[in-house]
């Protein structure tokens, strides 16, 4: 009976550890976008046969394309434009700023990995993550600017602020804080 009790206690401890571990160490999910913005991202990426996700290893949100994403691209872009045009101009502008922030973060990390000679990560971002994100952002800007003549001018100002904010964010993360 003592051995069975000991095994039961071990099983309880193992199960409790696994459950706590799963609860405490969940994978980080996209923290920049609200649920409604994720819905916009889902609809617009689906229209292009793209997808989106989060890479825990490099801590980046990303948009990706498939090998078939370019097939029938004109129709896909048209579907994308219809979705963007249906969204309230203020909401799509805020969404665009967040997508640009993801772009700026991706660009920052890509260049940081290059400067640090972490080629595996640099090449992965440069070849796999950056091109579809860049294309998606360009399309978003194209269709927002067609609706709003002040968009480009307003965004040029905001872009500089976002770029500075992203640089400040990563610089603060990289600083070693001595608490002793």
Secondary structure, DSSP 8 states (H G I E B T S, - for coil): -HHHHHHHHHHHHHHHHHHHHHHHT------SS-HHHHHHHHHHHHHTTEEEEEETTTTEEEEEE-TTTTTTHHHHHHHHHHHHHHS-HHHHHHHHHHHHHHHHHHHHHHHHHHHTT-HHHHHHIIIIIHHHHHHHHHHHHHHHHHH-TTHHHHHHHHHHHHHHHHHHHHHHHHS-----
